């Protein structure tokens, strides 16, 4: 039996798989109060049978050092905690899931699978930042990319949907959710992606600003503490910063009621997605398949977001467009089975 645990900042998802990757049991809990997170997570894990053999964890940020799936020990856990500040909406919760799993299942193998693995071989022109070489090398500054587990799975499933070979297609994948990103894929390989050294770069997101002038960050750093600047950029910006709302369903309802701030937030969200799609169309030299996934890309995508994004993008006339239900747990299970079973 294989347990896959996917701990996010506001949700806990888990699936228990048999050896042939059939779902034996699953659970999902929304956690809107971080103070209750550990209690809810512990209660969820107590539902898992003790005969589980391996526990797999989604880990968002492992820096340049950790990209491939790896068995977790105490030293590795200490190393991973160093990246908490670079992904504050993700890593602290990923690591909490690991710690509680280790306590409840002390003799079981724990495996970390990283969001960044799909981007390990990004072309240098895509991953380099134009900073002084000594600074780049000393601090490991480069584009690492995130949501890779979701992008890779959605692209593969999208290729199956249109009955084409994944490794022979030019694909643009849009993972849209609390965090959002876009990836350009050519012949099965990621060649560019919108998120960078941290999950803050790229698209405007639910509470993250995405692409902004770095001069604004310098101005903020002069006016506020670094802790406050981090809070502004990670927790108070994006769709929430413009509309005051941090839930897409609420934003869509507000738009229907002609709320101007919500309307502007949605317009900017869609506009920035369209800009990246256009850029990646140029990078790929065309696009065979455009894929939407993630909580917003899948659940709201078919009728609302997807139609808005694709509107007037005439260069996509010969591109197949599909929405794929996200299943990061299955994607993680597949990776672990291939390596450790």
C-alpha positions in Angstrom: 0.0 0.0 0.0 1.2 3.5 -0.9 0.0 6.7 0.8 0.4 10.0 -1.0 0.1 13.1 1.2 -0.3 16.5 -0.4 -0.3 19.2 2.2 -1.0 22.8 1.1 -1.5 25.9 3.1 -5.3 25.6 3.1 -5.9 22.0 2.2 -4.8 18.5 3.1 -5.3 15.9 0.3 -4.3 12.2 0.5 -4.9 9.0 -1.5 -4.1 5.5 -0.5 -3.1 3.3 -3.5 -2.8 -0.4 -4.0 0.3 -1.8 -5.7 -1.4 -1.5 -9.1 -2.2 2.1 -8.4 -5.9 1.7 -7.7 -7.3 4.2 -5.2 -8.2 2.2 -2.0 -9.2 5.2 0.1 -8.9 9.0 -0.1 -9.6 12.2 1.8 -9.5 15.9 1.5 -9.9 18.6 4.2 -10.0 22.4 3.8 -8.1 24.1 6.6 -8.7 27.8 6.8 -7.2 28.3 10.3 -3.5 27.5 10.4 -3.7 27.0 14.2 -5.9 23.9 13.6 -3.7 22.5 10.8 -1.7 20.0 12.9 -4.8 18.7 14.6 -6.7 18.2 11.4 -3.7 16.6 9.7 -3.2 14.2 12.6 -6.9 13.2 12.5 -6.7 12.5 8.8 -3.5 10.4 9.1 -5.1 8.3 11.8 -7.6 7.1 9.1 -4.7 5.4 7.3 -4.2 1.6 8.0 -1.0 0.7 9.7 0.0 -1.7 6.9 0.9 1.1 4.6 4.4 0.5 3.2 5.5 3.8 1.7 4.4 7.4 2.3 5.1 9.9 -0.5 5.1 13.6 0.0 4.8 16.5 -2.4 7.5 19.0 -1.5 7.5 22.3 -3.4 11.0 23.8 -2.9 14.2 21.8 -2.5 16.5 24.4 -4.2 19.0 23.2 -6.8 20.2 20.4 -4.5 17.0 18.4 -4.3 15.1 17.8 -7.5 14.7 14.0 -7.8 12.5 11.8 -5.5 14.5 10.9 -2.4 14.1 9.0 0.9 13.7 11.3 3.8 15.9 11.2 6.9 16.5 13.7 9.8 19.4 15.4 8.0 17.4 15.8 4.8 14.5 17.3 6.7 16.7 19.9 8.3 18.0 20.8 4.8 14.5 21.1 3.4 13.5 23.4 6.3 16.0 25.9 5.0 13.8 26.6 2.0 10.7 27.5 4.0 11.2 31.2 3.6 11.5 30.8 -0.2 8.1 29.0 -0.4 6.2 30.2 2.8 2.8 29.2 1.4 4.0 25.6 0.8 7.1 24.2 2.3 6.2 24.7 6.0 3.1 22.6 5.5 4.9 20.0 3.3 7.4 19.5 6.1 4.7 19.4 8.8 3.1 16.6 6.9 6.4 14.7 6.8 7.0 15.2 10.6 3.6 14.0 11.6 3.8 11.0 9.2 7.2 10.1 10.7 5.7 10.2 14.2 2.6 8.1 13.4 4.4 5.7 11.0 8.0 5.6 12.4 9.1 2.5 10.6 7.7 3.3 7.2 9.7 4.7 4.2 9.0 8.4 3.6 9.7 9.7 0.1 9.9 13.4 -1.0 8.8 14.2 -4.6 9.7 17.7 -5.8 7.6 20.2 -7.8 10.8 21.3 -9.5 11.9 17.9 -11.0 10.2 18.5 -14.4 12.4 21.6 -14.8 15.7 20.1 -14.0 16.8 20.2 -17.7 15.5 23.7 -18.6 17.6 25.3 -21.3 20.2 27.7 -19.9 18.6 30.6 -21.8 15.3 29.9 -19.9 16.7 29.4 -16.4 19.5 31.9 -16.1 18.9 35.3 -14.4 21.0 38.2 -15.7 22.7 38.9 -12.4 26.5 39.0 -11.7 28.0 35.5 -12.0 29.5 35.4 -8.6 26.1 36.2 -7.0 24.2 33.7 -9.1 26.6 30.9 -8.2 27.0 31.8 -4.5 23.2 31.9 -3.8 22.0 29.4 -6.5 19.8 32.0 -8.2 18.2 30.5 -11.3 14.7 29.6 -12.6 13.7 26.4 -10.8 10.0 26.3 -11.8 7.1 24.9 -9.7 3.9 23.0 -10.2 6.0 20.6 -12.3 4.2 17.5 -11.0 0.8 19.0 -12.2 2.1 20.4 -15.5 3.8 17.1 -16.5 0.7 15.0 -15.6 -1.7 17.4 -17.3 0.4 17.5 -20.5 0.6 13.7 -20.7 -3.1 13.3 -20.1 -3.9 16.0 -22.6 -1.9 14.2 -25.2 -3.8 11.0 -24.5 -7.1 12.9 -24.7 -6.3 14.0 -28.3 -4.7 10.6 -29.1 -1.3 12.0 -29.9 2.2 11.1 -28.7 3.3 13.3 -25.8 6.9 13.4 -26.9 6.0 14.7 -30.4 3.9 17.7 -29.4 4.3 21.4 -28.7 2.2 21.9 -25.5 1.4 24.9 -23.3 0.0 23.9 -19.9 -1.8 26.4 -17.6 -2.0 25.3 -13.9 -4.5 27.8 -12.4 -5.4 27.7 -8.7 -4.4 29.5 -5.5 -1.0 29.5 -7.2 -0.8 29.7 -11.0 1.8 29.0 -13.5 2.3 28.3 -17.2 4.8 25.9 -18.8 6.0 25.5 -22.4 6.7 21.8 -23.3 8.3 20.6 -26.5 8.7 16.9 -27.3 8.1 15.9 -23.7 10.5 18.3 -22.2 9.8 21.6 -20.4 11.6 24.4 -22.2 10.3 27.4 -20.2 8.0 28.1 -17.2 6.6 31.2 -15.6 7.6 30.6 -11.9 11.2 31.2 -11.1 13.6 30.9 -8.1 10.5 31.0 -5.9 6.8 30.4 -6.6 6.2 34.2 -6.6 7.3 35.0 -10.2 5.0 34.9 -13.2 1.3 35.1 -13.4 -0.8 37.2 -11.0 -2.1 34.7 -8.4 -4.7 34.6 -5.7 -2.6 36.4 -3.1 0.8 36.7 -4.9 1.7 39.6 -7.2 3.5 37.6 -9.8 5.6 39.7 -12.2 6.2 43.2 -10.8 9.0 45.7 -11.2 11.8 44.7 -8.9 12.2 48.4 -8.1 8.9 48.2 -6.3 10.3 45.5 -4.0 13.3 47.8 -3.2 10.9 50.7 -2.4 8.9 48.4 -0.2 12.0 47.2 1.6 12.9 50.8 2.5 9.4 51.5 3.9 8.6 48.3 5.7 10.3 45.4 7.5 11.3 42.4 5.4 8.7 40.4 7.3 6.0 42.9 6.2 7.2 43.0 2.6 7.0 39.2 2.5 3.5 39.3 3.8 2.5 42.0 1.3 3.9 40.1 -1.7 2.9 36.5 -0.7 -0.4 37.0 1.2 -1.9 40.4 0.3 -1.3 41.0 -3.4 -2.6 39.5 -6.6 -6.4 39.0 -7.1 -6.8 39.8 -3.4 -4.8 43.0 -3.7 -7.0 44.3 -6.5 -10.4 43.0 -5.5 -10.2 42.3 -1.7 -11.3 38.7 -2.4 -9.0 35.6 -2.4 -11.4 33.0 -3.8 -12.1 32.7 -7.5 -15.7 31.6 -7.0 -16.4 34.6 -4.9 -14.7 36.8 -7.5 -16.8 35.4 -10.3 -20.0 36.0 -8.3 -18.9 39.5 -7.6 -18.3 40.1 -11.3 -21.8 38.9 -12.1 -23.0 41.6 -9.7 -20.9 44.2 -11.6 -18.4 44.7 -8.8 -15.7 46.9 -10.5 -12.8 45.8 -8.4 -13.6 42.1 -9.0 -14.1 42.8 -12.7 -10.7 44.5 -12.9 -8.9 41.7 -10.9 -10.4 39.0 -13.3 -9.5 41.1 -16.3 -5.8 41.4 -15.2 -5.7 37.7 -14.3 -6.9 36.6 -17.8 -4.8 39.3 -19.6 -1.6 38.0 -18.0 -2.4 34.4 -18.8 -2.9 35.5 -22.4 0.4 37.3 -22.5 2.3 34.2 -21.4 0.4 32.0 -23.8 1.4 34.3 -26.6 5.0 34.4 -25.5 5.2 30.6 -25.3 3.5 30.2 -28.6 6.4 32.2 -30.0 9.0 30.2 -28.0 7.6 26.9 -29.2 7.1 28.0 -32.8 3.4 27.1 -32.6 1.3 25.1 -30.3 -0.5 21.7 -30.9 -2.2 21.5 -27.5 -3.3 24.1 -24.8 -4.1 22.4 -21.5 -5.9 23.9 -18.5 -5.6 22.3 -15.1 -5.6 23.1 -11.3 -8.6 24.0 -9.2 -9.5 27.0 -11.3 -8.3 25.6 -14.6 -10.4 22.5 -14.2 -13.4 23.2 -12.0 -14.1 26.7 -13.4 -12.1 26.3 -16.6 -14.5 24.8 -19.1 -17.2 27.5 -19.1 -15.7 30.6 -17.4 -12.0 31.0 -17.2 -10.9 28.9 -20.2 -13.4 30.7 -22.5 -12.2 34.1 -21.3 -8.5 33.2 -21.8 -9.0 31.8 -25.3 -11.2 34.6 -26.5 -9.7 36.5 -29.4 -6.5 34.4 -29.4 -6.8 33.8 -33.1 -3.2 32.3 -33.4 -4.6 29.3 -31.5 -7.1 28.5 -34.3 -5.3 25.2 -35.1 -4.6 24.4 -31.4 -6.5 21.7 -29.5 -7.7 23.0 -26.1 -8.6 20.7 -23.2 -9.2 20.9 -19.5 -7.6 18.1 -17.4 -8.7 17.2 -13.9 -5.6 17.6 -11.6 -4.3 14.4 -9.9 -0.9 15.2 -8.4 -1.3 12.3 -6.0 -1.5 9.8 -8.8 1.5 11.5 -10.6 3.5 11.3 -7.4 2.6 7.6 -6.9 3.7 6.8 -10.4 7.1 8.3 -9.8 7.6 6.5 -6.5 6.5 3.1 -7.9 8.9 3.4 -10.8 11.9 4.1 -8.5 11.2 2.3 -5.2 8.9 -0.7 -6.0 
